[in-house]
Amino acid sequence: MLSLIAYGLAIVLSLFVVFIGARFLLAPGVAAAGYGVPAKPDGDAGAYLSIKGLRDLSYGVLGLALIAFADARAVGLFMLVVALNPLGDTLIVLRNGGTKAVAFGIHFATAVVVLLNAALLLAL
């Protein structure tokens, strides 16, 4: 049962990151607003939003590939490393005028879930 929960959560998290990456590539302005730091309409943030989209999309696809072809330890270590992204996102939102609700309610909470998933996978 633990294996089903750990892998199920890893699949959901990886698919969610693929979705976020695709959203930043296809609708960068909307995605940036949802991130907690809206893009400035007069700025040239397009390249940076695309970079974020590609980063997230790549992490999500890599997570799915590891789930399909590697063992639980490899997936757990990957999730442990990936948790750095939402932790960093928390700080980015706080340092750039985003709300604490978004920083902690979305990004920090995501980091906690990813760390929990890493712990579950490493316990298998």
C-alpha atoms as an extended CHARMM CRD file, in Angstrom:
* protein
*
       124  EXT
         1         1  MET       CA              0.0000000000        0.0000000000        0.0000000000  PROA      1               0.0000000000
         2         2  LEU       CA              2.8480000000        2.4010000000        0.8340000000  PROA      2               0.0000000000
         3         3  SER       CA              4.3350000000        1.7550000000       -2.5780000000  PROA      3               0.0000000000
         4         4  LEU       CA              1.0540000000        2.6290000000       -4.3040000000  PROA      4               0.0000000000
         5         5  ILE       CA              0.7400000000        5.8900000000       -2.3390000000  PROA      5               0.0000000000
         6         6  ALA       CA              4.3900000000        6.8770000000       -2.8650000000  PROA      6               0.0000000000
         7         7  TYR       CA              4.3770000000        6.1920000000       -6.5970000000  PROA      7               0.0000000000
         8         8  GLY       CA              0.8810000000        7.6100000000       -7.0690000000  PROA      8               0.0000000000
         9         9  LEU       CA              1.9040000000       10.8660000000       -5.4110000000  PROA      9               0.0000000000
        10        10  ALA       CA              5.1160000000       10.9800000000       -7.4700000000  PROA      10              0.0000000000
        11        11  ILE       CA              3.1150000000       10.5710000000      -10.6860000000  PROA      11              0.0000000000
        12        12  VAL       CA              0.6270000000       13.2900000000       -9.6970000000  PROA      12              0.0000000000
        13        13  LEU       CA              3.4290000000       15.6920000000       -8.7120000000  PROA      13              0.0000000000
        14        14  SER       CA              5.3410000000       15.0390000000      -11.9340000000  PROA      14              0.0000000000
        15        15  LEU       CA              2.2480000000       15.5290000000      -14.1000000000  PROA      15              0.0000000000
        16        16  PHE       CA              1.4540000000       18.7180000000      -12.2020000000  PROA      16              0.0000000000
        17        17  VAL       CA              4.9460000000       20.0710000000      -12.9120000000  PROA      17              0.0000000000
        18        18  VAL       CA              4.5430000000       19.1750000000      -16.6070000000  PROA      18              0.0000000000
        19        19  PHE       CA              1.2680000000       21.1520000000      -16.5740000000  PROA      19              0.0000000000
        20        20  ILE       CA              2.9120000000       24.1480000000      -14.8990000000  PROA      20              0.0000000000
        21        21  GLY       CA              5.7640000000       24.0950000000      -17.4060000000  PROA      21              0.0000000000
        22        22  ALA       CA              3.4070000000       23.9050000000      -20.3610000000  PROA      22              0.0000000000
        23        23  ARG       CA              1.3370000000       26.7310000000      -18.8960000000  PROA      23              0.0000000000
        24        24  PHE       CA              4.4090000000       28.9780000000      -18.6440000000  PROA      24              0.0000000000
        25        25  LEU       CA              5.2630000000       28.1960000000      -22.2660000000  PROA      25              0.0000000000
        26        26  LEU       CA              1.7310000000       28.6380000000      -23.6390000000  PROA      26              0.0000000000
        27        27  ALA       CA              0.2510000000       31.3530000000      -21.3890000000  PROA      27              0.0000000000
        28        28  PRO       CA              3.1950000000       33.0200000000      -19.6410000000  PROA      28              0.0000000000
        29        29  GLY       CA              1.3440000000       36.0630000000      -18.3170000000  PROA      29              0.0000000000
        30        30  VAL       CA             -1.4000000000       34.0130000000      -16.6990000000  PROA      30              0.0000000000
        31        31  ALA       CA              1.1160000000       31.5290000000      -15.3180000000  PROA      31              0.0000000000
        32        32  ALA       CA              3.2620000000       34.2990000000      -13.8270000000  PROA      32              0.0000000000
        33        33  ALA       CA              0.2440000000       35.7940000000      -12.0710000000  PROA      33              0.0000000000
        34        34  GLY       CA             -0.5990000000       32.3610000000      -10.6500000000  PROA      34              0.0000000000
        35        35  TYR       CA              3.0070000000       31.9660000000       -9.5480000000  PROA      35              0.0000000000
        36        36  GLY       CA              2.5960000000       34.9830000000       -7.3060000000  PROA      36              0.0000000000
        37        37  VAL       CA              4.7860000000       37.5260000000       -9.1030000000  PROA      37              0.0000000000
        38        38  PRO       CA              2.9470000000       38.8780000000      -12.1540000000  PROA      38              0.0000000000
        39        39  ALA       CA              5.0060000000       39.7770000000      -15.2120000000  PROA      39              0.0000000000
        40        40  LYS       CA              5.3000000000       43.4930000000      -15.8190000000  PROA      40              0.0000000000
        41        41  PRO       CA              3.4440000000       44.4190000000      -19.0030000000  PROA      41              0.0000000000
        42        42  ASP       CA              6.1460000000       46.8830000000      -20.0950000000  PROA      42              0.0000000000
        43        43  GLY       CA              9.0550000000       44.5360000000      -19.3490000000  PROA      43              0.0000000000
        44        44  ASP       CA             10.6430000000       41.8490000000      -21.4650000000  PROA      44              0.0000000000
        45        45  ALA       CA              9.9440000000       38.9180000000      -19.1760000000  PROA      45              0.0000000000
        46        46  GLY       CA              8.9620000000       36.5460000000      -21.9830000000  PROA      46              0.0000000000
        47        47  ALA       CA             12.3380000000       34.8370000000      -22.1750000000  PROA      47              0.0000000000
        48        48  TYR       CA             12.5180000000       34.3120000000      -18.4240000000  PROA      48              0.0000000000
        49        49  LEU       CA              9.0000000000       32.9280000000      -18.2480000000  PROA      49              0.0000000000
        50        50  SER       CA              9.8430000000       30.5500000000      -21.0860000000  PROA      50              0.0000000000
        51        51  ILE       CA             12.9610000000       29.4420000000      -19.2020000000  PROA      51              0.0000000000
        52        52  LYS       CA             10.8300000000       28.6770000000      -16.1450000000  PROA      52              0.0000000000
        53        53  GLY       CA              8.3550000000       26.8010000000      -18.3200000000  PROA      53              0.0000000000
        54        54  LEU       CA             11.0760000000       24.7160000000      -19.9190000000  PROA      54              0.0000000000
        55        55  ARG       CA             12.6800000000       24.0190000000      -16.5250000000  PROA      55              0.0000000000
        56        56  ASP       CA              9.4250000000       22.8130000000      -15.0250000000  PROA      56              0.0000000000
        57        57  LEU       CA              8.4230000000       20.8110000000      -18.0810000000  PROA      57              0.0000000000
        58        58  SER       CA             11.8290000000       19.0870000000      -18.1120000000  PROA      58              0.0000000000
        59        59  TYR       CA             11.6750000000       18.2490000000      -14.3970000000  PROA      59              0.0000000000
        60        60  GLY       CA              8.2000000000       16.8000000000      -14.7980000000  PROA      60              0.0000000000
        61        61  VAL       CA              9.1480000000       14.6350000000      -17.7770000000  PROA      61              0.0000000000
        62        62  LEU       CA             12.3390000000       13.5070000000      -16.0390000000  PROA      62              0.0000000000
        63        63  GLY       CA             10.3030000000       12.5700000000      -12.9600000000  PROA      63              0.0000000000
        64        64  LEU       CA              7.9440000000       10.4860000000      -15.0780000000  PROA      64              0.0000000000
        65        65  ALA       CA             10.8810000000        8.7860000000      -16.8180000000  PROA      65              0.0000000000
        66        66  LEU       CA             12.4690000000        7.9180000000      -13.4740000000  PROA      66              0.0000000000
        67        67  ILE       CA              9.1650000000        6.5460000000      -12.2000000000  PROA      67              0.0000000000
        68        68  ALA       CA              8.9170000000        4.3520000000      -15.2940000000  PROA      68              0.0000000000
        69        69  PHE       CA             12.5200000000        3.1560000000      -15.5030000000  PROA      69              0.0000000000
        70        70  ALA       CA             14.2740000000        3.5420000000      -12.1270000000  PROA      70              0.0000000000
        71        71  ASP       CA             13.8150000000        2.2780000000       -8.6030000000  PROA      71              0.0000000000
        72        72  ALA       CA             12.1450000000        4.0160000000       -5.6760000000  PROA      72              0.0000000000
        73        73  ARG       CA             15.4760000000        5.2260000000       -4.2710000000  PROA      73              0.0000000000
        74        74  ALA       CA             16.3410000000        7.0800000000       -7.4820000000  PROA      74              0.0000000000
        75        75  VAL       CA             12.8800000000        8.6570000000       -7.6590000000  PROA      75              0.0000000000
        76        76  GLY       CA             13.0640000000        9.5820000000       -3.9620000000  PROA      76              0.0000000000
        77        77  LEU       CA             16.4570000000       11.2490000000       -4.3570000000  PROA      77              0.0000000000
        78        78  PHE       CA             15.1630000000       13.0910000000       -7.4120000000  PROA      78              0.0000000000
        79        79  MET       CA             12.1790000000       14.3680000000       -5.4160000000  PROA      79              0.0000000000
        80        80  LEU       CA             14.5170000000       15.4440000000       -2.6350000000  PROA      80              0.0000000000
        81        81  VAL       CA             16.5030000000       17.5640000000       -5.0880000000  PROA      81              0.0000000000
        82        82  VAL       CA             13.3890000000       18.8680000000       -6.8580000000  PROA      82              0.0000000000
        83        83  ALA       CA             12.0740000000       20.1900000000       -3.5200000000  PROA      83              0.0000000000
        84        84  LEU       CA             14.6860000000       22.9390000000       -3.8380000000  PROA      84              0.0000000000
        85        85  ASN       CA             12.6050000000       24.5290000000       -6.6110000000  PROA      85              0.0000000000
        86        86  PRO       CA              9.4380000000       25.2870000000       -4.6210000000  PROA      86              0.0000000000
        87        87  LEU       CA             11.5780000000       26.2870000000       -1.6190000000  PROA      87              0.0000000000
        88        88  GLY       CA             13.3950000000       28.7500000000       -3.8740000000  PROA      88              0.0000000000
        89        89  ASP       CA             10.0890000000       29.8580000000       -5.3790000000  PROA      89              0.0000000000
        90        90  THR       CA              8.8860000000       30.6820000000       -1.8590000000  PROA      90              0.0000000000
        91        91  LEU       CA             11.8040000000       33.0650000000       -1.3910000000  PROA      91              0.0000000000
        92        92  ILE       CA             11.4270000000       34.5540000000       -4.8700000000  PROA      92              0.0000000000
        93        93  VAL       CA              7.7650000000       35.3830000000       -4.2680000000  PROA      93              0.0000000000
        94        94  LEU       CA              8.5270000000       36.9240000000       -0.8620000000  PROA      94              0.0000000000
        95        95  ARG       CA             11.4540000000       38.9840000000       -2.2110000000  PROA      95              0.0000000000
        96        96  ASN       CA              9.5060000000       40.3010000000       -5.1930000000  PROA      96              0.0000000000
        97        97  GLY       CA              6.3460000000       41.6540000000       -3.6310000000  PROA      97              0.0000000000
        98        98  GLY       CA              4.2200000000       38.5250000000       -3.6830000000  PROA      98              0.0000000000
        99        99  THR       CA              1.9260000000       37.7260000000       -0.8090000000  PROA      99              0.0000000000
       100       100  LYS       CA              2.8440000000       35.4810000000        2.0960000000  PROA      100             0.0000000000
       101       101  ALA       CA             -0.3210000000       33.5100000000        1.3740000000  PROA      101             0.0000000000
       102       102  VAL       CA              0.9610000000       32.5470000000       -2.0850000000  PROA      102             0.0000000000
       103       103  ALA       CA              4.5480000000       32.0530000000       -0.9370000000  PROA      103             0.0000000000
       104       104  PHE       CA              3.6480000000       29.7280000000        1.9100000000  PROA      104             0.0000000000
       105       105  GLY       CA              0.2360000000       28.4410000000        0.8020000000  PROA      105             0.0000000000
       106       106  ILE       CA              1.3890000000       27.3860000000       -2.6480000000  PROA      106             0.0000000000
       107       107  HSD       CA              5.1730000000       27.1770000000       -2.9190000000  PROA      107             0.0000000000
       108       108  PHE       CA              6.2090000000       26.1890000000        0.6050000000  PROA      108             0.0000000000
       109       109  ALA       CA              3.2770000000       23.7750000000        0.8740000000  PROA      109             0.0000000000
       110       110  THR       CA              4.3710000000       22.2110000000       -2.4170000000  PROA      110             0.0000000000
       111       111  ALA       CA              7.8970000000       21.8010000000       -1.0740000000  PROA      111             0.0000000000
       112       112  VAL       CA              6.5270000000       20.0320000000        2.0080000000  PROA      112             0.0000000000
       113       113  VAL       CA              4.4730000000       17.6370000000       -0.1490000000  PROA      113             0.0000000000
       114       114  VAL       CA              7.4690000000       16.9260000000       -2.4040000000  PROA      114             0.0000000000
       115       115  LEU       CA              9.6700000000       16.2700000000        0.6590000000  PROA      115             0.0000000000
       116       116  LEU       CA              7.0000000000       13.9880000000        2.0970000000  PROA      116             0.0000000000
       117       117  ASN       CA              6.9100000000       12.1110000000       -1.2030000000  PROA      117             0.0000000000
       118       118  ALA       CA             10.6940000000       11.8090000000       -1.1650000000  PROA      118             0.0000000000
       119       119  ALA       CA             10.5430000000       10.3610000000        2.3400000000  PROA      119             0.0000000000
       120       120  LEU       CA              7.8710000000        7.8520000000        1.3260000000  PROA      120             0.0000000000
       121       121  LEU       CA              9.8500000000        6.7450000000       -1.7130000000  PROA      121             0.0000000000
       122       122  LEU       CA             13.0830000000        6.4350000000        0.2490000000  PROA      122             0.0000000000
       123       123  ALA       CA             11.2520000000        4.3320000000        2.8740000000  PROA      123             0.0000000000
       124       124  LEU       CA             10.3420000000        1.6910000000        0.2720000000  PROA      124             0.0000000000
